[in-house]
Amino acid sequence: MTRTSLKQNQPIGRSKTVTSPRRGPRGVQERRDVRDAGGPIGDGAPLVADRVRDLPAVASKAIHEVLPPQPSEDEVTPLSLEMRDAFKRFRVTELGSRSVKVARAMAALMQIRLPYPRQIEFMSELEELRLMGREMQGQAQLGMSLFERTGCGKSTAAAQYRAMVLAEAASDTMPVLHARLGTSGTARDLYVSIMSGLGDGFPMAGTEHTLRRRAMTAMEAAGVGLLILDEAHHSGRKTGFGAEVTAELKIMLDTGTVPIVLLGTEEAIPIIGADRELSGRFFSPCRLAPLDVNDDDDFDLWTGFLKALDARMVADGIVSAPAQLAVEEIALALGETCDGIIGQLMRVMLMSLREVVRDGRERITVADLATAVDQWSIELGFAKSNPFNDL
């Protein structure tokens, strides 16, 4: 859809050209002619110019009907000058200035992406499905699913694969579209997610049928060769995933639109499994399960990741010395606490790092890990006990 800028005092002539930005795969500019009659439309009908003048008022009314009333300036909490001045004085103290250091260190840790072998295997499966879809263009396509616990690295692997493919693609294309489903479980929500993922400026505009047509056209124009739908478990919360969304997915697969990948937690397994027609169009499920530190192969993967993370934090200047995370007793304690889930491990490391930087120390210690487990893993219900207390 094209965004047209109409100015209230702009004269209405026979023909004028409006430059309108259109949010496409990488951003494109369109030009189109806007013509009007410049006179009465019918008996008693307002002029086009009058209609244009009324647009701001109409738009404002529509917005206020949808959005909740916003607080007036008088209702906004007034700023306490005493608290403002006290906080400004605190900012320049040694204790206050640590906030910048803490934030930078934590941001640097959060941006680390290590080549975890099982994520690489999943990325290779995405590659196979995309390339097979290209070989079978115009024919019925297949799908694939990955439903695992939160923090196993599903979305990270998908985002990294998309970034890699886009870096190799033409600037006006989007070979991999990674969209996130909402909670409504409707077909309209599906297509809104697709249009949002494509960067459309008006992803919610139109009826369900209009949105379907727009989404199909937009994906074809962007050269989408793989559609990854994240948070698939969300779409079963209200109306039921199978009621509308699975029917739309089957249409896209059967018409050869694009191969599809569904990502989500284990909650999505019964939702998708209940629709035999859809699951019959899918490959066998992918696996990215938590690591079992009692299994020798899994423990090797776990300690390998810990060793690489330790070295990377030093190399990036986040800490000055390694925490020796791969030492067996520490690795086992982290594995028990985090249940072999990389995402939980990274949160424990984040909380540990925060305390280290706050204290101005150079490395993470066992005591820091123990505190992080108490304050994050146990406090939020991810763990029931703290094995670091026994080290």
C-alpha positions as CSV (number, residue, x, y, z in Angstrom):
1,M,0.0,0.0,0.0
2,T,1.2,3.5,-0.8
3,R,1.4,6.3,1.7
4,T,0.1,9.5,0.1
5,S,0.9,12.8,1.8
6,L,-2.0,15.4,1.4
7,K,-1.4,18.9,2.8
8,Q,-4.4,20.8,4.0
9,N,-3.7,24.0,2.0
10,Q,-2.4,22.3,-1.1
11,P,-4.3,23.6,-4.2
12,I,-6.3,20.9,-6.0
13,G,-5.7,20.9,-9.7
14,R,-6.4,18.7,-12.7
15,S,-3.4,16.5,-12.0
16,K,-0.5,16.4,-9.7
17,T,2.3,14.0,-8.9
18,V,2.8,12.8,-5.4
19,T,6.0,11.1,-4.2
20,S,5.0,8.4,-1.7
21,P,7.3,6.1,0.2
22,R,6.5,2.5,0.1
23,R,8.0,0.1,2.6
24,G,9.1,-2.9,0.6
25,P,11.7,-5.6,1.3
26,R,14.5,-3.1,1.5
27,G,12.6,0.2,0.9
28,V,11.5,1.5,-2.5
29,Q,10.1,4.8,-3.7
30,E,7.0,4.9,-5.9
31,R,5.5,7.8,-7.9
32,R,1.9,7.9,-8.9
33,D,-0.6,10.4,-10.4
34,V,-3.4,11.6,-8.2
35,R,-6.2,13.1,-10.3
36,D,-9.4,14.8,-9.2
37,A,-12.3,16.4,-11.0
38,G,-11.8,19.7,-9.3
39,G,-15.6,20.3,-9.1
40,P,-18.8,19.1,-7.6
41,I,-19.3,15.3,-7.5
42,G,-23.1,15.5,-7.3
43,D,-25.9,17.6,-6.0
44,G,-25.0,18.9,-2.5
45,A,-21.7,16.9,-2.5
46,P,-18.6,18.6,-1.1
47,L,-15.7,19.5,-3.3
48,V,-12.7,17.2,-3.3
49,A,-10.7,20.0,-1.7
50,D,-13.3,20.1,1.1
51,R,-12.9,16.4,1.6
52,V,-9.2,16.7,1.8
53,R,-9.5,19.5,4.4
54,D,-11.7,17.2,6.5
55,L,-9.2,14.3,6.5
56,P,-7.2,15.4,9.6
57,A,-10.4,15.7,11.6
58,V,-11.7,12.3,10.4
59,A,-8.3,10.7,11.0
60,S,-8.1,12.2,14.5
61,K,-11.6,10.9,15.4
62,A,-10.8,7.4,14.1
63,I,-7.5,7.3,16.1
64,H,-9.3,8.4,19.3
65,E,-11.9,5.7,18.8
66,V,-9.2,3.0,18.7
67,L,-6.6,4.3,21.1
68,P,-7.3,4.7,24.9
69,P,-7.4,8.4,26.1
70,Q,-4.0,9.7,26.7
71,P,-3.2,11.6,29.9
72,S,-3.1,15.4,29.7
73,E,-0.1,17.4,30.7
74,D,-1.8,18.2,34.0
75,E,-2.2,14.5,34.7
76,V,1.5,13.6,34.1
77,T,3.5,13.0,37.3
78,P,5.4,16.2,37.9
79,L,9.1,16.1,38.2
80,S,10.5,16.5,41.6
81,L,13.4,19.0,41.3
82,E,14.9,17.7,44.5
83,M,15.0,14.1,43.2
84,R,16.3,15.3,39.8
85,D,19.2,17.2,41.4
86,A,20.0,14.3,43.8
87,F,20.2,11.8,40.9
88,K,22.3,14.1,38.8
89,R,24.7,14.4,41.7
90,F,24.7,10.6,42.1
91,R,25.5,10.2,38.3
92,V,28.9,11.9,38.6
93,T,30.0,9.8,41.7
94,E,32.1,6.8,41.3
95,L,29.2,4.6,42.2
96,G,26.8,6.3,39.8
97,S,29.2,6.3,36.9
98,R,29.3,2.5,37.0
99,S,25.9,2.3,35.2
100,V,27.5,3.0,31.9
101,K,30.2,0.3,32.4
102,V,27.6,-2.2,33.5
103,A,25.4,-1.5,30.6
104,R,28.2,-1.8,28.0
105,A,29.5,-5.0,29.5
106,M,26.1,-6.7,29.6
107,A,25.3,-5.5,26.0
108,A,28.6,-6.9,24.8
109,L,27.8,-10.3,26.4
110,M,24.3,-10.3,24.9
111,Q,25.7,-9.8,21.4
112,I,27.9,-12.9,21.5
113,R,26.8,-15.6,19.0
114,L,28.9,-18.8,19.2
115,P,28.7,-21.6,16.6
116,Y,26.8,-24.1,18.6
117,P,26.9,-27.4,16.6
118,R,23.2,-28.3,17.0
119,Q,22.2,-24.8,15.8
120,I,24.4,-25.2,12.8
121,E,22.7,-28.6,12.0
122,F,19.3,-26.9,12.2
123,M,20.5,-24.1,9.9
124,S,21.6,-26.7,7.4
125,E,18.0,-28.2,7.5
126,L,16.6,-24.7,6.8
127,E,19.0,-24.5,3.8
128,E,17.9,-27.9,2.4
129,L,14.2,-26.9,2.6
130,R,14.8,-23.5,1.0
131,L,16.8,-24.9,-1.9
132,M,14.4,-27.8,-2.5
133,G,11.6,-25.2,-2.7
134,R,13.5,-23.3,-5.3
135,E,14.0,-26.5,-7.3
136,M,10.2,-27.2,-7.1
137,Q,9.1,-23.6,-7.8
138,G,5.4,-23.5,-8.7
139,Q,4.8,-27.0,-7.4
140,A,3.4,-28.1,-4.0
141,Q,5.8,-27.3,-1.2
142,L,6.6,-28.9,2.1
143,G,7.0,-27.6,5.6
144,M,9.1,-28.3,8.7
145,S,8.7,-27.7,12.4
146,L,11.0,-27.2,15.5
147,F,9.2,-27.2,18.8
148,E,11.4,-27.1,21.8
149,R,11.7,-25.4,25.2
150,T,12.3,-21.7,25.5
151,G,16.0,-20.8,25.4
152,C,17.2,-23.7,23.3
153,G,18.2,-21.4,20.4
154,K,15.4,-21.8,17.9
155,S,14.9,-18.1,17.1
156,T,18.6,-17.3,17.3
157,A,19.5,-20.0,14.7
158,A,16.6,-18.9,12.4
159,A,17.6,-15.2,12.7
160,Q,21.3,-16.0,12.0
161,Y,20.3,-18.1,8.9
162,R,18.1,-15.3,7.6
163,A,20.9,-12.7,8.1
164,M,23.4,-15.0,6.3
165,V,21.1,-15.5,3.3
166,L,20.2,-11.8,3.1
167,A,23.8,-10.8,3.2
168,E,24.4,-12.9,0.0
169,A,21.1,-11.8,-1.8
170,A,20.3,-8.8,-4.0
171,S,19.4,-5.7,-2.0
172,D,15.8,-5.6,-3.3
173,T,14.9,-9.1,-2.3
174,M,14.2,-11.1,0.9
175,P,14.8,-14.8,0.3
176,V,14.0,-15.7,3.9
177,L,11.1,-14.1,5.8
178,H,11.2,-14.5,9.6
179,A,7.8,-13.4,11.0
180,R,6.3,-13.8,14.5
181,L,2.7,-14.9,15.0
182,G,0.4,-13.2,17.4
183,T,-2.1,-14.7,19.9
184,S,-5.4,-14.3,18.0
185,G,-5.0,-17.5,16.0
186,T,-6.8,-16.0,13.0
187,A,-5.9,-16.0,9.3
188,R,-5.9,-12.2,9.4
189,D,-3.2,-12.3,12.1
190,L,-1.1,-14.6,10.0
191,Y,-1.1,-12.2,7.0
192,V,-0.6,-9.2,9.2
193,S,2.5,-10.9,10.6
194,I,3.8,-11.6,7.1
195,M,3.2,-8.0,5.9
196,S,4.9,-6.7,9.0
197,G,7.9,-9.0,8.4
198,L,8.2,-7.6,4.9
199,G,8.3,-4.1,6.2
200,D,5.0,-3.0,4.8
201,G,3.9,0.4,6.1
202,F,0.3,-0.6,6.6
203,P,0.4,-4.3,7.6
204,M,-3.2,-4.3,9.0
205,A,-4.9,-2.5,6.1
206,G,-7.6,-4.4,4.3
207,T,-10.0,-7.3,4.9
208,E,-8.8,-10.8,5.4
209,H,-9.1,-11.6,1.7
210,T,-7.4,-8.4,0.7
211,L,-4.5,-9.1,3.2
212,R,-4.1,-12.6,1.8
213,R,-3.8,-11.3,-1.8
214,R,-1.4,-8.5,-0.6
215,A,0.7,-10.9,1.3
216,M,1.0,-13.4,-1.6
217,T,1.9,-10.6,-4.0
218,A,4.4,-9.0,-1.7
219,M,6.2,-12.3,-1.0
220,E,6.5,-13.1,-4.7
221,A,7.8,-9.5,-5.4
222,A,10.3,-9.9,-2.6
223,G,11.5,-13.3,-3.8
224,V,10.7,-15.0,-0.5
225,G,11.9,-18.6,-0.8
226,L,11.4,-19.6,2.8
227,L,8.8,-18.5,5.3
228,I,9.7,-19.0,9.0
229,L,6.8,-18.4,11.4
230,D,8.0,-18.0,15.0
231,E,6.0,-18.4,18.2
232,A,3.6,-20.9,16.5
233,H,2.3,-22.0,20.0
234,H,0.7,-18.5,20.4
235,S,-1.8,-19.1,17.7
236,G,-3.6,-21.8,19.6
237,R,-4.4,-19.6,22.6
238,K,-7.8,-18.3,21.6
239,T,-9.7,-19.4,18.5
240,G,-7.4,-22.4,17.9
241,F,-4.5,-22.8,15.5
242,G,-6.3,-25.4,13.4
243,A,-9.5,-23.4,12.9
244,E,-8.0,-20.9,10.5
245,V,-4.2,-20.6,10.4
246,T,-3.5,-24.3,9.4
247,A,-6.0,-24.0,6.5
248,E,-4.1,-20.9,5.2
249,L,-0.7,-22.7,5.6
250,K,-2.1,-25.7,3.6
251,I,-3.2,-23.3,0.8
252,M,0.3,-21.7,0.7
253,L,2.0,-25.1,0.5
254,D,-0.4,-26.7,-2.0
255,T,-0.3,-23.7,-4.3
256,G,3.5,-23.7,-4.3
257,T,3.7,-20.3,-2.7
258,V,6.6,-21.0,-0.4
259,P,8.0,-23.7,1.9
260,I,7.1,-23.0,5.6
261,V,9.0,-23.5,8.9
262,L,7.1,-23.4,12.2
263,L,9.0,-22.5,15.4
264,G,7.6,-22.7,18.9
265,T,7.6,-24.3,22.3
266,E,6.3,-27.8,23.1
267,E,2.8,-26.3,23.5
268,A,2.5,-26.3,19.7
269,I,3.0,-30.0,19.2
270,P,-0.6,-31.1,20.0
271,I,-1.9,-28.1,18.1
272,I,-0.1,-29.0,14.9
273,G,-0.4,-32.8,15.4
274,A,-4.2,-32.5,15.6
275,D,-4.3,-31.4,12.0
276,R,-3.2,-34.5,10.1
277,E,-3.6,-32.8,6.7
278,L,-1.1,-30.2,7.7
279,S,1.4,-32.4,9.6
280,G,1.3,-34.8,6.6
281,R,2.8,-32.0,4.5
282,F,5.7,-31.6,6.9
283,F,9.1,-33.2,7.2
284,S,9.9,-35.1,10.4
285,P,10.3,-32.6,13.3
286,C,13.7,-31.0,13.9
287,R,15.5,-31.4,17.2
288,L,17.3,-28.8,19.3
289,A,16.7,-30.3,22.7
290,P,18.4,-29.3,26.0
291,L,21.7,-31.0,26.6
292,D,21.9,-33.8,29.1
293,V,25.1,-33.3,31.0
294,N,24.9,-37.0,32.1
295,D,25.4,-38.0,28.5
296,D,29.0,-38.1,27.4
297,D,28.4,-36.6,24.0
298,D,26.1,-33.9,25.3
299,F,28.6,-33.0,28.1
300,D,31.3,-32.6,25.5
301,L,29.1,-30.1,23.6
302,W,28.3,-28.3,26.9
303,T,31.8,-27.9,28.1
304,G,32.9,-27.0,24.6
305,F,30.4,-24.1,24.6
306,L,31.4,-23.0,28.1
307,K,35.1,-23.0,27.1
308,A,34.4,-20.9,24.0
309,L,32.2,-18.5,25.9
310,D,34.9,-18.0,28.6
311,A,37.5,-17.3,25.9
312,R,35.3,-15.0,24.0
313,M,34.4,-12.8,27.0
314,V,38.2,-12.3,27.6
315,A,38.9,-11.7,23.9
316,D,36.1,-9.1,23.7
317,G,37.4,-7.3,26.8
318,I,34.3,-8.0,28.8
319,V,36.4,-9.5,31.6
320,S,40.1,-9.6,32.1
321,A,40.4,-13.3,33.1
322,P,38.5,-16.5,32.4
323,A,36.0,-17.9,34.9
324,Q,37.1,-21.5,34.2
325,L,33.6,-22.4,33.2
326,A,34.6,-25.7,31.6
327,V,36.1,-27.1,34.8
328,E,34.1,-30.2,35.4
329,E,32.5,-29.3,38.7
330,I,31.5,-25.8,37.5
331,A,30.3,-27.2,34.2
332,L,28.2,-29.9,35.9
333,A,26.7,-27.3,38.4
334,L,25.8,-25.0,35.5
335,G,24.3,-27.9,33.6
336,E,22.2,-28.9,36.5
337,T,21.0,-25.3,37.2
338,C,20.3,-24.4,33.6
339,D,19.0,-27.9,32.6
340,G,21.4,-27.9,29.7
341,I,19.6,-24.9,28.0
342,I,21.9,-22.3,26.5
343,G,19.4,-19.4,27.0
344,Q,19.3,-20.0,30.7
345,L,23.1,-20.3,30.9
346,M,23.4,-16.9,29.2
347,R,21.0,-15.3,31.8
348,V,23.1,-16.7,34.7
349,M,26.2,-15.3,33.1
350,L,24.6,-12.0,32.5
351,M,23.6,-11.6,36.2
352,S,27.0,-12.8,37.3
353,L,28.7,-10.3,35.1
354,R,26.6,-7.4,36.4
355,E,27.8,-8.0,39.9
356,V,31.4,-8.2,38.8
357,V,31.4,-4.9,36.9
358,R,29.5,-3.2,39.6
359,D,32.2,-4.2,42.1
360,G,35.0,-3.2,39.7
361,R,36.5,-6.8,39.6
362,E,38.2,-8.5,36.7
363,R,36.7,-12.0,36.6
364,I,33.6,-14.0,37.4
365,T,33.9,-16.3,40.4
366,V,32.0,-19.3,41.7
367,A,30.5,-17.0,44.3
368,D,29.1,-14.7,41.5
369,L,27.6,-17.7,39.8
370,A,26.0,-18.9,43.1
371,T,24.5,-15.5,43.7
372,A,23.2,-15.3,40.1
373,V,21.5,-18.8,40.5
374,D,19.8,-17.6,43.7
375,Q,18.7,-14.3,42.3
376,W,17.7,-15.4,38.8
377,S,17.3,-19.2,38.4
378,I,15.6,-19.9,41.7
379,E,13.8,-16.6,42.1
380,L,12.1,-17.0,38.7
381,G,11.4,-20.7,39.1
382,F,13.9,-22.1,36.6
383,A,15.7,-24.1,39.3
384,K,14.8,-25.5,42.7
385,S,18.2,-25.7,44.3
386,N,21.7,-24.2,44.0
387,P,24.5,-26.7,43.3
388,F,27.1,-24.0,43.7
389,N,26.4,-24.0,47.4
390,D,28.2,-27.3,47.6
391,L,31.3,-26.3,45.7
